[in-house]
Amino acid sequence: MGAYTLNNNVVDVALLWVIGTVGFGMRVLDVPVAPCIVGLILGPLAEQQFRRALTISQGDGSVFFTHPISLALLVIAAALVLIPTLLRWHAARQLRAATPTA
């Protein structure tokens, strides 16, 4: 009721339902809230700096792979995303191999 009475707009109520559904889905899937909040805060800043870097390099995206510092940061970021997934997959595979089939 408060979402509608603020601006007398049905779109606010729909937005409330969408955000509530996303929040409920995050709770059901045990998605941590803190990284999502950090992403929402730092996302626009990172996008602005990405655009600035592309403007300085005149649209050449290879600048992120040819400079050692940016390449190292990209490799570290990729490792932080891939390693936990690979470890979880490997542990599940070992568990399946250790479980006797009857």
C-alpha positions as CSV (number, residue, x, y, z in Angstrom):
1,M,0.0,0.0,0.0
2,G,2.8,2.4,0.8
3,A,4.5,1.8,-2.6
4,Y,1.4,2.9,-4.4
5,T,0.5,5.8,-2.1
6,L,4.0,7.4,-2.5
7,N,3.6,8.3,-6.2
8,N,0.1,6.9,-7.0
9,N,1.8,4.7,-9.7
10,V,1.1,1.1,-10.4
11,V,4.7,0.7,-11.8
12,D,6.0,1.2,-8.2
13,V,3.9,-1.8,-7.0
14,A,5.1,-3.9,-9.9
15,L,8.7,-3.0,-9.1
16,L,8.0,-3.9,-5.5
17,W,6.8,-7.4,-6.5
18,V,9.8,-7.9,-8.9
19,I,12.3,-6.9,-6.2
20,G,10.5,-9.0,-3.6
21,T,10.5,-12.1,-5.9
22,V,14.2,-11.7,-6.6
23,G,14.9,-11.3,-2.9
24,F,12.9,-14.4,-2.1
25,G,14.7,-16.4,-4.8
26,M,18.0,-15.3,-3.4
27,R,17.0,-16.4,0.1
28,V,15.8,-19.8,-1.3
29,L,19.0,-20.4,-3.3
30,D,21.2,-19.2,-0.3
31,V,22.8,-16.4,-2.4
32,P,24.8,-14.1,0.0
33,V,23.5,-10.5,0.1
34,A,26.8,-8.7,0.8
35,P,28.5,-9.4,-2.6
36,C,25.3,-8.3,-4.3
37,I,25.3,-5.0,-2.4
38,V,29.0,-4.5,-3.1
39,G,28.3,-5.2,-6.8
40,L,25.5,-2.7,-6.9
41,I,27.6,0.0,-5.4
42,L,30.9,-0.6,-7.3
43,G,29.3,-1.7,-10.6
44,P,28.6,1.8,-12.0
45,L,32.1,3.0,-10.9
46,A,33.8,0.0,-12.6
47,E,31.7,0.6,-15.8
48,Q,32.7,4.3,-15.8
49,Q,36.4,3.4,-15.4
50,F,36.1,0.7,-18.1
51,R,34.6,3.3,-20.6
52,R,37.4,5.8,-19.6
53,A,40.1,3.1,-20.3
54,L,38.5,2.3,-23.7
55,T,38.4,6.0,-24.6
56,I,42.0,6.5,-23.7
57,S,43.0,3.5,-25.8
58,Q,40.8,4.7,-28.7
59,G,38.4,1.8,-28.4
60,D,41.1,-0.9,-28.5
61,G,40.2,-3.6,-26.1
62,S,43.5,-5.4,-26.3
63,V,44.9,-2.8,-23.9
64,F,43.5,-5.0,-21.1
65,F,45.6,-8.0,-22.2
66,T,48.8,-6.4,-23.4
67,H,49.7,-4.6,-20.1
68,P,51.0,-6.9,-17.4
69,I,49.1,-5.4,-14.5
70,S,45.7,-5.5,-16.1
71,L,46.4,-9.0,-17.5
72,A,47.4,-10.2,-14.0
73,L,44.2,-8.7,-12.5
74,L,42.1,-10.4,-15.2
75,V,43.8,-13.7,-14.5
76,I,43.2,-13.4,-10.8
77,A,39.6,-12.5,-11.3
78,A,39.1,-15.4,-13.6
79,A,40.8,-17.8,-11.1
80,L,38.5,-16.5,-8.3
81,V,35.5,-17.4,-10.3
82,L,36.7,-20.7,-11.8
83,I,38.6,-22.4,-9.0
84,P,35.7,-22.8,-6.5
85,T,33.5,-24.1,-9.3
86,L,36.2,-26.6,-10.4
87,L,36.9,-27.7,-6.8
88,R,33.1,-28.2,-6.1
89,W,32.8,-30.3,-9.4
90,H,35.9,-32.3,-8.5
91,A,34.6,-33.0,-4.9
92,A,31.2,-34.1,-6.3
93,R,32.9,-36.4,-8.8
94,Q,35.1,-38.0,-6.1
95,L,32.0,-38.5,-4.0
96,R,30.2,-40.2,-6.8
97,A,33.2,-42.5,-7.4
98,A,33.5,-43.4,-3.8
99,T,29.8,-44.2,-3.4
100,P,29.2,-47.9,-4.1
101,T,26.5,-48.7,-6.7
102,A,24.2,-51.6,-5.9
